[in-house]
Amino acid sequence: MAIFCFLVDQRKQVRGRKPAAGLCSRCGGGAVVADMRTSTRFCGLPFYRKAWKAIVCHFCGAVLKSYH
């Protein structure tokens, strides 16, 4: 009998932040420009990484705009 491991997960990490002008439309918190990195893993082994920028709410963490 074969045991298959179909565990795929994706992590978003904030690499750096800088203040940005504007407020969050959801909670009213301040916005920041963040350098993001997405890592996709299969069975715990990373097989895809992508770096991108996003405008993120500092308070609630919502991604307001992304630049891939």
ChimeraX attribute file (.defattr): number of C-alpha atoms within 10 A of each C-alpha:
attribute: neighborCount
match mode: 1-to-1
recipient: residues
	/A:1	3
	/A:2	4
	/A:3	5
	/A:4	7
	/A:5	8
	/A:6	8
	/A:7	9
	/A:8	12
	/A:9	13
	/A:10	13
	/A:11	10
	/A:12	13
	/A:13	13
	/A:14	15
	/A:15	12
	/A:16	12
	/A:17	17
	/A:18	10
	/A:19	13
	/A:20	14
	/A:21	8
	/A:22	13
	/A:23	16
	/A:24	20
	/A:25	12
	/A:26	10
	/A:27	12
	/A:28	13
	/A:29	16
	/A:30	17
	/A:31	25
	/A:32	24
	/A:33	21
	/A:34	23
	/A:35	18
	/A:36	21
	/A:37	16
	/A:38	15
	/A:39	16
	/A:40	16
	/A:41	16
	/A:42	14
	/A:43	12
	/A:44	10
	/A:45	11
	/A:46	13
	/A:47	10
	/A:48	11
	/A:49	13
	/A:50	11
	/A:51	15
	/A:52	14
	/A:53	18
	/A:54	19
	/A:55	24
	/A:56	27
	/A:57	25
	/A:58	19
	/A:59	13
	/A:60	14
	/A:61	14
	/A:62	16
	/A:63	16
	/A:64	16
	/A:65	12
	/A:66	13
	/A:67	10
	/A:68	9
